[in-house]
Amino acid sequence: MSSADFLFHGIIRAFELIFNLNPYILSITGVSIKVSGTATILATLTALPLAFAISFLNFRGRQALITLINTGMGLPSVFVGLFIFVIFVPAGPLGLLNMIYTQKAMVLAQYVLITPVITGISLAAIKAVPKPIIETVYTLGGNEKDAAVAVLKEARFGIITAVLAGLGRALAEVGAILIVGGNIALTGSVGGIGEGLSETRTLTTAITSETSKGDISTSIALGIILISLVLSVNILANFIQRRD
């Protein structure tokens, strides 16, 4: 079989797996969406209040916190995975929580990775709001809460873009969740492929696993789903930016 035929048959088989709703593929996709979605929600609930606090309040360590956020935006994912692994491994300080190799540990890893991303982009969106808008709020007798609400309305598209950027990074993350999640699937193949339904196996970690085993068609199917999800998030983010 030529390389062209090998690739062609791999792609055809990949689409068959997707359109036949293979349980192994679906379980991996479900875990990816669940973990990344949960991490994004938690990160958003942390990042937005933090971004507004930094923007409207003056407190000791404010500049250091901004520096920490900017550093966190480029934090290596494998370092985050290693740090969480050392903390939650059975011999570690929080080993009694039994979180290692669970979806909870994966959510925590992605939360640590994307919170700085959402915070940093939200800060930029808030700072881009014209100062006269804020000054008008105070002139009309408003307080800091009123000013924050006004800024939220003006910066809403930028903030939504920040959340989508965080989600995109979470979906594409592999290093940290591979370390803390273990890329685990239940024993026994499903639909003739894979090792069983996913426990902590995501689209990114499954691609590395299936490729290493030489199962190119499954890897391509997972890759098509992954790039479709990430592309959809980016298209939505670009659409929101154009509206802004």
C-alpha positions in Angstrom: 0.0 0.0 0.0 1.4 3.4 -1.0 1.6 6.3 1.4 -1.2 8.0 -0.4 -3.5 5.0 -0.1 -2.5 4.6 3.5 -3.5 8.2 4.3 -6.7 7.9 2.1 -7.9 4.8 3.8 -7.1 6.3 7.2 -9.2 9.4 6.5 -12.1 7.4 5.2 -12.0 5.1 8.2 -11.8 8.2 10.5 -15.0 9.6 9.1 -16.7 6.3 9.4 -15.9 6.2 13.1 -17.2 9.7 13.6 -20.5 9.3 11.6 -21.1 5.9 13.2 -20.9 7.6 16.6 -18.3 5.1 17.9 -18.7 4.8 21.7 -15.0 5.1 22.3 -14.7 8.3 20.3 -17.8 9.7 21.9 -16.6 8.9 25.5 -13.3 10.7 24.8 -15.1 13.7 23.3 -17.4 13.8 26.3 -14.6 13.8 28.8 -12.8 16.5 26.9 -15.8 18.8 26.8 -16.8 18.1 30.5 -13.3 18.7 31.9 -12.5 21.8 29.7 -16.0 23.2 30.2 -15.9 22.8 34.0 -12.4 24.3 34.2 -13.5 27.3 32.0 -16.5 28.0 34.2 -14.5 27.9 37.4 -11.7 30.0 35.9 -14.2 32.6 34.7 -15.8 32.8 38.1 -12.3 33.5 39.5 -10.9 35.6 36.7 -13.6 38.2 36.3 -13.9 39.4 39.9 -10.1 39.4 40.0 -9.8 41.5 36.9 -12.3 44.0 38.2 -10.7 44.2 41.6 -7.3 44.9 40.0 -8.9 47.5 37.8 -10.9 49.4 40.4 -9.0 48.9 43.7 -5.6 50.0 44.9 -4.0 47.6 47.2 -0.6 46.4 48.3 0.9 43.9 45.9 -1.4 44.9 43.0 1.5 45.3 40.5 3.0 42.0 41.7 -0.3 40.3 41.1 -0.5 41.7 37.6 3.1 40.5 36.9 2.1 37.0 38.3 -1.0 37.0 35.9 1.1 37.9 32.9 3.6 35.2 33.8 0.8 32.7 34.3 -0.4 33.4 30.7 2.7 31.6 29.4 3.1 29.0 32.1 4.3 25.7 30.7 1.6 23.1 31.0 4.0 20.3 32.0 5.2 22.3 35.0 1.6 22.8 36.2 1.0 19.1 35.7 4.1 18.2 37.7 3.3 20.6 40.5 -0.2 19.2 40.9 1.0 15.7 40.7 3.5 16.2 43.4 0.9 17.8 45.6 -1.8 15.2 45.2 0.2 12.0 44.7 -0.5 9.6 47.6 2.8 10.4 49.2 2.3 14.1 48.7 0.9 16.7 51.2 -2.7 16.3 49.9 -2.5 12.7 48.9 -5.3 11.8 51.2 -7.8 13.5 48.8 -7.2 10.7 46.3 -7.5 13.2 43.4 -4.6 12.0 41.2 -5.6 10.3 38.0 -9.1 11.6 38.2 -11.1 14.2 36.2 -11.0 16.5 39.3 -7.2 16.7 39.0 -7.5 17.4 35.3 -10.0 20.2 35.9 -7.7 21.7 38.6 -4.7 21.6 36.1 -6.7 23.3 33.4 -8.1 25.8 35.9 -4.6 26.8 36.9 -3.5 27.2 33.3 -6.5 29.2 31.9 -7.3 31.5 34.8 -4.4 33.8 34.1 -5.4 33.8 30.4 -9.0 34.9 31.1 -7.8 37.4 33.7 -5.2 38.9 31.5 -7.4 39.4 28.4 -10.3 40.6 30.6 -7.9 43.2 32.2 -7.0 44.4 28.7 -10.6 44.7 27.7 -11.5 46.6 30.9 -8.5 49.0 30.4 -9.7 49.7 26.9 -13.0 51.2 28.1 -12.8 55.0 27.6 -12.2 56.8 30.9 -14.9 59.4 30.2 -17.5 56.6 30.6 -16.3 55.9 34.1 -16.0 59.6 35.0 -19.6 60.1 33.8 -20.8 57.4 36.2 -19.1 59.2 39.2 -20.3 62.6 38.0 -23.9 61.3 38.1 -23.4 60.2 41.7 -22.5 56.6 41.1 -20.1 54.5 43.1 -17.5 51.9 42.3 -20.2 49.2 41.9 -22.0 51.4 39.3 -18.8 52.1 37.5 -18.0 48.4 37.4 -21.4 47.6 35.9 -20.9 50.3 33.2 -17.4 48.9 32.4 -18.8 45.4 32.2 -21.4 46.5 29.6 -18.7 48.3 27.5 -16.1 45.5 27.8 -18.5 42.5 27.5 -17.4 41.4 24.0 -13.7 41.5 25.1 -14.5 39.6 28.2 -16.5 36.9 26.3 -13.5 36.7 23.9 -11.3 36.1 27.0 -13.5 33.3 28.2 -13.5 31.7 24.7 -9.7 32.0 24.6 -9.5 30.2 27.9 -11.8 27.4 26.6 -9.7 27.1 23.4 -6.5 26.6 25.4 -8.2 24.1 27.7 -9.5 22.0 24.8 -6.0 21.9 23.2 -4.1 21.2 26.5 -2.2 17.9 26.7 0.8 18.1 29.0 -0.7 18.8 32.4 -3.8 16.6 32.0 -1.6 13.7 30.7 0.5 13.9 33.9 -2.4 14.3 36.4 -5.1 12.3 34.6 -3.0 9.4 33.4 -4.8 9.0 30.0 -7.0 6.2 31.5 -9.6 4.2 29.7 -11.6 1.1 30.9 -10.3 -2.2 29.8 -11.8 -3.9 26.7 -12.3 -2.4 23.3 -15.4 -0.6 22.3 -16.7 -0.8 18.7 -13.5 -2.7 17.8 -11.1 0.1 18.6 -9.5 1.6 21.7 -9.2 0.2 25.1 -12.6 0.9 26.5 -14.7 3.9 27.5 -12.7 6.9 28.6 -12.1 7.7 32.3 -9.5 10.4 32.0 -8.6 10.2 28.3 -9.2 13.3 26.3 -9.0 14.1 22.7 -5.4 15.4 22.9 -4.1 12.6 25.2 -5.9 9.9 23.1 -4.3 11.2 19.9 -0.9 10.7 21.4 -1.9 7.2 22.7 -3.5 6.0 19.5 -0.7 7.4 17.3 1.9 5.6 19.3 0.0 2.3 18.8 -0.2 2.9 15.0 -4.0 3.4 15.0 -3.9 6.2 12.5 -7.6 6.2 11.6 -8.7 6.7 15.2 -6.1 9.4 15.7 -7.3 11.2 12.6 -10.9 10.9 13.8 -10.0 12.4 17.2 -8.0 15.1 15.5 -10.9 16.1 13.3 -13.2 16.4 16.3 -10.5 18.4 18.2 -9.8 20.8 15.5 -13.5 21.3 14.8 -14.1 22.2 18.5 -11.1 24.6 18.7 -12.0 26.1 15.3 -15.6 26.7 16.3 -14.4 28.4 19.5 -12.0 30.7 17.5 -14.6 31.5 14.9 -17.1 32.5 17.6 -14.4 34.6 19.3 -13.5 36.4 16.0 -17.2 37.0 15.4 -17.6 38.6 18.8 -14.5 40.7 18.3 -15.9 42.0 15.0 -19.1 43.0 16.7 -17.0 44.9 19.3 
